[in-house]
Amino acid sequence: MPVIAGTGHRPDKLGGYKDVIFRKTYQLAFDSLNEWKSNIDVVISGGALGWDTALALAAIDLDIKLICALPFKGQESRWPRASQEKYNEILNKSDEIVYVCEDGYAPWKMQVRNEWMVNHCDIVLALWNGSPGGTGNCIKYAKKVNKPIKNVWDYWEED
């Protein structure tokens, strides 16, 4: 059964931090995973705000095994309190937590996390608008190592 790794935009590229935006993101993640549910063994989430969070919560709600692949311990430390609480809820409900780098923030650790996720999955499920940045870097790496990519951006734009 396949392992799905998610990569996608943070709220700033999805329309902001409003609840309505998060609900839309969550619904797309839920629908995407639910479509494949009988064929998914594991979902890997990078734990970041936006798509990663929505994908993790959808996996939990669909009772799919969840691995949180985190760049370092404390990635949420600068986030708003409500986001930190949601993050800790996800970690508490995840089946496994992997810290791919030592503690402490550094931008390059996000790419190390992305590469770990791609290396441990069969398919990348993306919410990507084609712009450069962390999601674009993850997609570029997935293409380099010939991982199939399912980008659901067209569904995001339909609503």
N, C-alpha and C positions, 0 to 999 in steps of 0.2 A: 504494500500500500504506500502511496506517495507521501512524502514530507513536503509541506508547503511552507515557504519562507515569505514573509511580507516585507515590502519596501514601499514607502509612499511619503507623501508630503506632510509637513507639519501644518497646523491650522492657518498660519499666515498665508500659505499658498492655496488654501481651500476656502477662503472667505472669512477667516477670523476665528475667534474663540467663543462665539455665541453657542448656546445650547442647540439651536436649530441646525447649525453646521455640524456639530458633533453627532446629532441624531441621524442626519443624512449620511455621514461617514460610516457610522455604526451600521445603519441599514444596508448600505452597499457591501460592507464587509460580511455581515450576516448572510445576505442573499448569495454572495459569491461563494462562501464556504458551504452554505446549505445545499447549493447546487451540486457540489462534489462530495457532500458529507459521507456517503457510503464508500467513497474511494480515498478518503484522507485518513492517514494514521496519526500524523502529528502536524501541528502548526508551530512555526518558530516566529516569534515577534521580537523586534529589537527594543521594545519598551518605550520608544519616544512618544511625544505628544502627536496627536493626529491619527493618521492611518494605523500606525503600530498599536496604539491604544485601542482603537476600534476593532482591529483584527483580533487582538488578545481577548477582549470582552466577548466578541462573537464566538470565538473558539470555546471559551468557558461556557457560554449559554447553550452552545450546541453539543457540549460534552465531548469535545475533541481534545486529545492530549495537547497541552500547551508547554512549550519550552520558551522561556524568556532568555534571549541572548543579549546580555547587556554589556555596553562598552567598558564600564567600570562601576564599582559600588558608589552610590551617591549621585548618579546622573540626574536625579530629580531634585537635588538640593536647592536649586535656584528657581524652581517652578512655583506657581501660586499654590497655596495650601490645598485648594480643592483638587488640583491636578495631582499633587503629592498623595492625597488620600486615595484617589482612584488608582494611582500607580501601585501603592502598597496593597490595595485590595487585589489587584491583578497578581502581584507577586505571591500573596498569601494563597491564592487559588491556583497558581500555576503548578504543573507537575514537576518542573525542573527549572532551576535558575543557573545560568552559566555566565560568569563574569569573564570576558575574553581578554581583558587587560588588567593590570594592577590599578589600585585606587588612584584617584585624582584626575581632574579634567585635562584633556588635551584633544584638540579637534581631530587628529589623526586616528584616535581610538574609535571614532564612529566608523571609519572605513575598515578598520580591523574587524569590528563587529559585523559589518556588512559582508565582508569576505567570509567570515566564519559561518554566517547564516547560509550564504550561497553554497559554500562547500559542504554543508550538511543537509541540503535539500534536494528534491527532485524537480520542483517547479517553483518559480518566483511569481508571486501574486502581487502586482504593482498597482498603485494609484499614482500615476506619473503623467504630468502634462507636457513632457518633453524638454523642460527647462534644465539648465545645469544646476549642480548642487549635490547634496548627499544622495538623494534618490537617483539622480542621473549617474553618479559615480557607481552606485550599486548595480544599476542596469548595465552599465558599461562592463563591469567586472563579470556579471552573469553571462553576457554575450561572449566575453573573452574565453570563458570556461565552458561555453556551449550548454548552458542551462536554459530550458524552455521558460519563456516569460509570458504571463497572461496579464496584460495591462487593461484595467477596467476604467480607464479615464473616460472613454466614450460614454459609459453608463453614468458617470458622475456628471458629465455635461448635459445629458438628456433631461435631468430633473430641473 
